Amino acid sequence: MSRPVVDYSKSFRRKLADGRTSDQALSELRVEGASIFECIATVRSFHGCSLDEAKRRVESSTAWADVRERTEASLRSLNKDDEYGS
C-alpha cells in the first residue's frame, strides 16, 4: 500500500520566507519525508512553471543530487548494454 501524496507547498513557502534558499528548503523537505515527485509538484506550484522546468530545478538541486547521479549512472549502463547488443 502506497502512502498518500502530501502537499508541501505551505512548508516550502514558509522556509523561503524564513530566508532559506530554494535548495535548503528542498533539502529540508526531503528530510521531512517529501519524495522527489512531491518536491517537483511543490516547485511547480510555487514558481508557476512547467513540469519540465520544475523537474529540472529539483533534479539540479544538491538536495536530490544523489538521485540524479544514480539515474545518470543507470542510463549510462543502459546505453552501454545497447552498444554491445545485450
N, C-alpha and C positions, 0 to 999 in steps of 0.2 A: 504494500500500500504506500503510495507516494504522499508526501506532505503537501499541504496546501501552499499555494503561491502567496507570499507576503508582499505587501506594498511598503517599500522602504522610502518612498518619496518624502514624507514628512521628516524622517530621521536624516536623510541626505540634506534637505534644505536647512535643518537645524544645525547640522555640522558645518555647513558652509557659512551660515550666519554667525557661527561662533568663531570663524576665522580659519577654519581648516581648508586646505587645498582640496580640489576635487579628488586627487589621488589619495590623500589622507582619509577623506570621507569614504571612498571606496574600500580602502583597507579596513577601516572600522566596520563598515557594513559586512564585509567578508568575515571578520572575526565574530560578529553578531550572528552569523549563520546565513547571510544572504548568498544565494547562488549567483553564478555569473549571469544567468538569464534574468534574475531579479535585478541585478545591477544594471544590465543593459536596458531593461524596461524603465528603471528609475532615471537613468541618464537621458533616455529618450524623452520621458515625460518632463523632466526639469528643463532641458535645453530646447525642447520642441523640434528636435532634429529627426532625420530619417533613421530607420532601423540600422542601415549600413553605417551611418555616421556614429550612432550610439555604440554599436558593436566595435567599431574601430577605436573609439575613445576608451572603452573599458578594456579591450584587449591590449591596448598600448600602455595602459597604466601599470605601474610597478606592483599594484595590488594583485593583479592577475598575471604577472609575468611568467610564473611557473606553469600556468595552464597554457599560455601562448607557446612557450618553449616546448612543452610536451606535444602539443598539436603540430607544431612545425617539424619536430623530430619524427613524428608518426607519418606525416605527409612525405618527408624525405625518404623514409623507409618504403612507403608505398611506391614512390617514383622509382626507387632502385629495383624493387620487385618487378615493376613494369618493364624496365630496361632489360632485365635478364630473362623475361618471359616466364616469370614464376606465377 
